[in-house]
């Protein structure tokens, strides 16, 4: 993030939703909506011109959906953080967006103050995921998994972690925030952030849902 003001692009195919988000987010202190886009293709044109810190990305859109747009944006040099917005709290498409690297996920009916807080959070590099939604998404894809090669691969990944990093990974899999993890494990928040960063690197993942999936796929019984 290049300045204290978080620069945001709003991407949604519904003009009323775009206008509402722009009004709600743009009127908040420390956030500036620099552009809007009506679909993924338009987002790929708008984002390079404005270089936002955060993109609020709808999932279901014509021409190019939010998943393809997210993947394309994150492949660019100096990519923005992508915060997915949807009306579905356990949509398979949301999971796919997180798997390609989206930094967070919120429902469109999220309170304005919570949405603004999430924008600031992802701009700082702190993924934003509801614990309830995280649990639903993990359950949706891990039912019947965790066997054979999938389990072996996940256990090999977890084997790269130190004991403390494994404790933090398990807490992430339970949907805990950095603050909650710090309280539970008696660590400072900066220390937790450092552990999470190393976990991302060692597991070769991009977000907390992917960490949680590895832990669940490994069949870790401490989650």
Buried (B, 14 or more C-beta within 10 A) or exposed (E): BEEEBBBBBBBBBEEEBBEBBBEBBEEBEEBBBBBBBBBBBBBBEBBEEBEBBBBBBBBBBEEBBBBBBBBBBBEEEEBBBBBBBBEEBBBEBBBBBBBBBBBBBBBBEBEBEEBBBBBBBBBEEBBBBBEEBBBBBBEEBBEEBBEEEBBEEBBEBBEBBEEEBBBBBBBBBBBBBBEBBBEBBEBEBEBBBBBBEBBBEBBEBBBBBBBBBBBBBBBBEEB
